[in-house]
Every structure is written in structure tokens, then in C-alpha cells.
Amino acid sequence: MKKARVGFIGAGWWATANHMPLLAAREDVELTAVCRLGREELERVRERFGFRTAYEDYQAMLREVELDCVFVVSPHTLHFEHAQAALERGLHVLCEKPMCVRAEEARELVRLAEEKGRHLLVPYGWHYKPFIQEAKRLLDAGRIGAVEYVLCHMASPIRRLLTGAQTEELAGGQAGALLFAPDPRTWADPQVAGGGYGHAQISHSSGMLFWLTGLRAAQVYAQMAAPGARVDLYDALSVRFESGAIGTVSGAGTVPEGNGFQVDLRLFGSEGMLLLDVERERLELRRRDRDDLALFPERGAGDYSCEGPPANFIDLVLGRTETNHAPGWAAARSVELLDAAYRSVISGCPELVR
């Protein structure tokens, strides 16, 4: 059996709690090399998951080890450097979200992946839920006509994460694989994270918005608030898209702990509207001609999980599919939106997507 030779750049909380356990359970994956800082922590990862080699220098790893693909799971502001290096080596790349923190960097990764003929996937877990994929099919079929207005809202129980008061229970994990709690610097330090709720979570909801609709932001006016935090906890974005559509993108990082995520998309078009809600598990199409559709999946069908993206990525690497449900271009449009939003907060004015 052919195996995908996998390397990791970054091996902290999320890599060891989600991606590595899922890959270690597959017979068609070889965990070939891992890179992270900290010799003791690196050895713990190598021993737990059976990596053949381990490095603290990612450039040495890329230079010395034969790989097919790389998972980039480093801090947000390092994603571009690491993903670019892997793509330039001709490797397929799964890059955690936000794919980058600068629009020009995100576009460069998309361009480089196309030039090299490599797959670039950003792990948006909700894209793999059946009722979300049904929404994609409906929109691709033009069932609401031209999109004219969008509402895209997300809220999450991550106040402690974004204020640097992380705890073990915030980390979760798959199959008891937890090795590390979240590093508070990665989420709560603006110099490391590049931003707060926008990068941490609106990257999810806006990535879904752009993937579903094919829209692209042209201008953004944003306001953000950070009560008790150094990074934004609340985000309110007013957006004009290249197509002429307008809309709002919003987020809140302060859902009380013990409650689930909210992602609510309401898309209004020339022929009807589509309502998509992961918290209350519903998909509704309402058309002007009354050819409506309503789906209400079972309870829990909208809960966030991230087994789909790594599986899709390995199948892409091994040539078993050409369908990428979380493509780099959609992630790049999310980065464009957020880049303009953070610039707007500084300038106090609407900002064009550069």
C-alpha cells in the first residue's frame, strides 16, 4: 500500500490533539518528520506518535527528509513562512487557519500552489458536514440567484483562551492524545497571534461564506472591542463585495463555557434566501417561486469536529480525489477580509482590499 509521507511544522496543542492522532490511526500514512521548538517537548511528540525523525529547524527538515506533504500548525504569524517553504519544495500543504494574516501573503500561497501543481487545504471542519455540503450544492446550482446581501455571524466560548487564562479543559482532544494545553501567547498576545477573535474564529465563518458563495470582499469597515483582553473579543464588520453585494460579518468570543459554537449564515439573493445554522442544525431554502426546502439534521450534526479535513487532504495527496472541500482560495478571501478589517480599526475608515 502506498503511504503518504507526512511532515509537521508545529506540534503544539491542536496538532497533537487532533491531526496527529487521526493520521496515526491510518494505514496509508507514514508520520515521517516533525518540527517544533523545545527538545524535551519534541521528543515527547516523537515518542507518542512514532515519527521517524524530529527537528527543531524546519528548513533542515524540508532539506533532509523525503516528504509528500506538510501540515503547517505553527502560530498564525508564521504560517506564510512555513507554508511557502513547503510549497517551494514541491510539497502539498495543509495550513491551519488563518492561512495567513496578510492578504498579499495568502494570495502568494494560492499562486505558488497553482504554479507547483500542489494541493493547498485549510482545515475548516464544518465544510465536511453533510448539511453544509448540501448548502454548497444548492448555492452552486443557483437556487437563490445572484447573492445580494449576507449576514455571517459566529460566537464561541473562548474568552479565557483570548485573555490568556487557558486551562487544560479548554484543550479537548481526540482519543486521549492531549500532550499540551494551548499556549496563551499563540492566542492572547497580539505580537504572536496578529489579532484575536477575527483570526481565531471569524476565519472559520468567513471561510465558509466565501467557499459557499464565491464572493470576494472589496471594502471593509470594522469596529472591534477587547474588554479585559489584549486582542479583540468582539468584531463588527460592514462589507461591500466585488459583485456589488453587501453584508455584515460579526463575531463574539464570550459565549459562556459549556455552550457550543454559533455559526449563522443568512444569504439573500435575487431568487430567494438560504438560512444555515450549525447551533440549531438547520438548512432552509426559501424561494420566490415557493419551491422551498427545509432540512433539520439530528441534534449534534452541527457540532464542530475536524476529522474531515485531514482525511480529505491525505486522499488528495494520494490521488484518490481531486475534490478539495476547504481550498486555499476560500481561505485567502477570508484573509483579505480580515486584513482589511484590522486596518480599518486602526484607520477608523473603510479600507479597500489590497
N, C-alpha and C positions, 0 to 999 in steps of 0.2 A: 504494500500500500504506500502510495506517495504521501509524504508528510510535508506540511508547511513548516519551514524553519523560521521560528519566531524570535525576534529580539524585543526587549523592552528598554525604553529610555524613560526612567521614572518608575519607582517601585515603592510608593507610599501607601496610604490608606486605600484609595479606590482601586489601584492596580492589584493589590494583594487581596482585597475583599471581594472583588467582582471578576475582573478579567482573568487573572491567573488561575483561580480555581476552576472556572469554566473551561479554559483551554487545557488544563492538566487532565481533565476528565475525557478529553477527545483522543482517539487513537490515531487521528490523522494530523496531529500537531506535535512538533518537537520543540520544547522550550529550550532554545539554543543558547541565548545570551541575555543577560540582564545588566543594566547600568543604573546605579544610584550612588549618592554620596553617603559616606559612613561605612567603614569597613565592617564593623560588627553587624549593622543592620543589613548590609548587602549579603553577608554570609548567612544570616537568618533566612533571607528570601531564597537564596540559592538552595539551601538545605530543605526548606519547606516544599519547594516546587520542583526540585531536581534539575535546575538549569545546568547545562554543561559547562558554561563559562560565566564569569562575573567580572564586571569592570566598574571603576569609578570615573573613567574617562570615556564618554560616548563616542568621541572621534576614533579612539583606539578600537573600540568595539566594532564600529562600522568598517574600519580599515582591515581588521584582522580576522573577522568571523564571516563565514558564508551564510547569508540570510536570504529569505524570500520576502520578509515583511517586518515592519516595526510598529509597535504600539508606543505612541508618544503620550505619556501620562505624567509629565512634569508640570511644574507650576505654570499658570496661564501665560505669563510674560516670556516664557522660554519656549513655548510651542513652536513659534515660527522657526527659530534657530534649529531646533531638533528635527522638525518635520522636513525642513528644507534640506538639511544634510542627508537625511534618509532618502528623499526623493532623488536628489542629485546622484546618489549611489545606485539608482535604478530599482529601489525597493518600493513595494506597496506600503501605504501608511494608513493606520488608524490613528487619528489625532483627537484627543479629548477636546470637549468643548470648554470654553470658547476656543474655536480653532486658532484664533489669534486675537490680539487686542487692537490691531491697526488694520484699516481697510486695505491699504496697499500690500501689506504682508499676506493677508488672506487671498487676495486676487493673485498674488505671485505663486502661492502654493497650488491654486487651481490651475494656473497656466503651466507650471512645472509638471504637475501630474499628467496633464494632457500631452505635453511635449514628450515626456518619457513613456507615455502609454501605460501608466501605473494607476491603480485604484487608490482613491482618497476617500475615506469614510470617517464621519464624525458620529460618535455613538449616541444618537438620540433614541432612547429606548421606546418612547411612545409610538414612534413611527412603525413599530412592528406589531402593534395591537391590531387584531382583525377589524374592529370597527373604525379605527383610524385609517387603515388601508382602504376600507370601503368608502370613506370620505374622499380619499385621494382619487379613487376610480370615478366617483360621481363628479368631482370637480374637473378631472381630465376629460370627462365626457361632455363638459359644458352645461351641466344641469342647472346652474344658476345664471348662466350667461356671463357677460363681462362683469368682473368684480368691480364694484363702485365704492364700497365702504367696508372697513373691517374693524372689529373690536377683538383685541387679543389680550387676555388677562391671565396672569399667573400669580399664585401665592403659595408660600412654603413655610414649614415650621423650622426655620433655620436662624432665628435671632441669635442664639448662643454661638453658632458657627461664625456668623458675620461680626460678632462682637469679640471674638477671640476666647470665649468661655467654653471651648469644646469639651466634651466628655466622652467616655467610652461608648455610652449608649447612642451617641449620635452616629457612630460609625457603621453599625449594622454589619452586613457581610453575608457571604454565601458559604454554607456548609462548614461553619466554624473556622473559616480561614483567616480571621482577623489577626493581623500582626501588629498594626499600627493604628492609633487614633488619628483623626485629621490633624494636620499641622496648622495651628491657628494663623501662622504667617501667610499661608497659601490663600486664606480666605479673608482675613481681617486686616492685613497690612496692605495699604494701598500701593506701596512700592513693589510688593511681590505680586499682589493679585491684579493690579491695574484697575480695580474697580470692585464694587460689591455685588448687590443683587442682580444688576444688569448682566455682568459676565457670568455669575454663578448660576442664574436661573432663567433670566429672560433669553439667554442664548438658547435654551430649550424651546420655549414657547414661540419665539420669533423664528427659530429654525424650522419649526413645524409649519408656521404660517407661510414662509417663503416656499417650502417644499410643496405644500398643498396647492398654493395659488400661482406660483411662478412670478409673483410680484417682485419689485425691486424698489427700495427706498430711494427717493431723490432729495428730500429735505426733511429735517427733524428739528422740532423744538421740544426741549426736555426740561423738566424740573425733577429734582431728587431731594430726598431728606434722609438724614442719618442720625436719628436720636439715640444717643448713647453709644455710637459706633464711629469708627474712622472711615468706613465705607458705606455706600448707600444701602439703606434698608427698604426705601420706597422709591418708585420710579413712575413718572407720568410722562409719556411721550406722545406728541401730536405729529403725525407723519403724513407727508404727501409722497405718493409713489410715482414712478416714471410714467405709468399708464394714465395718470390723472386721478386715480382713486385716492381717497384719503382715509384716515383711520386713527385709532388710538391703540397704543401698546402700553400696558401698565403692569406693575408688579409690587408685591409686598412680601417681605421676608419674615413676618411676625405672626403667622398662624400659630395658635397655641400648640405646644408639643402634645403629641398623642393624636393629633388630627392629620389627615392626609393632605396631599398636594391638590391645588386647584389649577386647572388649565381650562379656560373657557374661550372658545373662538366662535364669533358670530360674523358670518360673511354675507354681505348683501350685494346682489347682482342685478343685472338688467332683467333676468327671468325669474328670480326668486331669491331665497336665502337658505343658508346652511348653518345649523347650530351644532356645535361639537363641545361636549363637556366630559372631561375624564373623571371628575369627582363624583358626579351623579350618573355616570355611564349612559350617555345618550347621544344619538346622532339623528338629527331631524332635517329633512329636506322639505321646504315649503315653497311651492312654485305658484306663479301667477295663474297657470292653467289648471291648478289643483291636482296635478299629478305628483302627489306628495309621497314621502317615505318617512317612516319612523322606526328606529332601532333602539332597543333598550337592553343592552347586554346584561348578563348576570352581575350581581354585586361583586366587586373586586376586579372586574375586567379592565378597569382603568387604572388600577394601582401601578405605580411605577416599578419597572424591572428592566434590567439591562442585559439579558441573555441573548436577545435577538441580534444586536449589532456585532458582537464578536463572531457569532456563528455566520452571519452574512458575509463578514469580512474574510473569514477563512475560506468559505465557499468561492468567493471572488478570486482569492489568491490561487486556489487550486483549480480554477477554471470550470467550476461546476455551475456557475451562474454568471450572467452579465448584469443582473439587476441589483443596483445599489439603492437601498431604501433610505439612506442617510448620506447623500452625496456632498462632496466638498463645496459645490457651487451654492447649495442652500445655506450651508454654514457660513460661507463667505458673505452672503447677503445679510445674514444676521450680524456679522462683524461690522459691515458697512453701517447698519442701523445704529449699533451701539457706539461705534467710534464717533459718529456724528452727534449722538445723544450726549456723550460725555463732553465733547467740545462745546455743545450748546449750553450745558450747565455752567461752564467756565465763562463763556462769552455773554450769556444772558440773551442770546438771539437765536433765531432759527439758523441751522447750519446745513449747508449742502453736503451731500455725499461726495467725497472727493474721488 
